[in-house]
Amino acid sequence: MEKGISLQVMLKEINMQLMDTSFPSIALEFLVKRLADLEYRMSISCDEKIQLMSLISAFIEIRQIVAK
């Protein structure tokens, strides 16, 4: 927020970077669904700060999925 980067720009970049990762398919499926949900909520004008917290929580959750 301090640098002026919008969450939508971050989501687009994260989506592009996910295709180059070596996450298990179940982890990628989880992340892609969560990111799609975030993009949808951003498109209907939900609070960006709350959605940013949701993005962070998705990556915290993915650590548990990958660790299994």
Residue pairs with C-beta under 8 A, 6 or more apart in sequence:
1 48
1 49
1 52
6 48
7 38
7 42
7 48
7 51
7 52
7 55
8 39
8 42
10 55
11 35
11 38
11 39
11 42
11 55
14 35
14 55
15 32
15 35
18 28
18 31
18 32
18 35
21 28
23 31
23 62
23 66
24 65
24 66
26 65
27 62
27 65
27 66
30 58
30 61
30 62
30 65
31 58
31 59
31 62
34 54
34 55
34 58
35 55
35 58
37 54
38 51
38 54
38 55
38 58
41 51
41 54
42 48
42 51
